[in-house]
Amino acid sequence: MIDLEPAARDDWYALARIEDVPRSGLDTRLLGRPVRVARAQDGTIVAFGPDGERLATTIAYGHVFASLGAPGKPLFAIPEFEEADRRLATCGAVRVRASGLRLVENFLDMAHFPFVHTDLLGIEERPEVPDYEVEIRRDIDEVIATRCRFWQPRAAAHAEGGQMSEYVYRVATPFNVLLYKTCPSDPARVDVIGLLVQPLEEDLSAAFAFVLVVDAVSSTTNIIRFQQTIFLQDRIILENQRPRLLPLSPRAEIPTRADLSSVAYRRRLKEKGLRFGTLERDGRAAP
Ligand SMILES: [Fe+2]
């Protein structure tokens, strides 16, 4: 078992959807170690580590989160969960044979929309990614991309006709990323889409997607089906990407203008000293 650096060990990770934890508990993996999610008599959910030790556990956003170490702060806040008229749809776990960091990086990338999510999140006739801004917010330990815009023929389950979607991306932790996106039914508000990644092994992940939408029309089944369609398209791309681990060296893959958020994301991972799921571990750094 490889040693875990604090940047990986002391952070929060989604382990399961609340509703997927059976009374008998759930055995899973986190950062290459066995963990158990248990349900007490009174329904309380607690996670246990490889030696049976009780882990820091937080129940939030429809999911169970835990840490193998001592998180320096509470789980990241998503204030939109306080708004009563929003609907939460959770998609459940999808296994992907790739580093969790690859999943987050793919989530941040708009350039693939027209080619991977053709006629949903983009059209081949409009492949350009307009300039946007990215900031590494060291004060709150997040990476945030703003003023992202993209023409989308069908931006959400409840979208009718195309729209110029505006996005804000928020990397809340290295393995948890959020997207705030123009709401097709109310332009004054934003839908929230989250991707919570459970790194099972360095090159194997479980992805929990959720949407928190202002949408009085679509059925939850339709909302989930729409997100699953998108994510299964991504999975094909992700599983074919090589290397499976994320290179952090700036020279490893040549960034283009559209990759600004990817560059900032990798830089931040390097600053934090994160190695799990990267090519940076001793002796295997990319040439
Ligand atoms: Fe995608």
Residues whose N, C-alpha, C, O or C-beta is under 5 A from the ligand:
A	BS01	LIG	N106 I230 D234
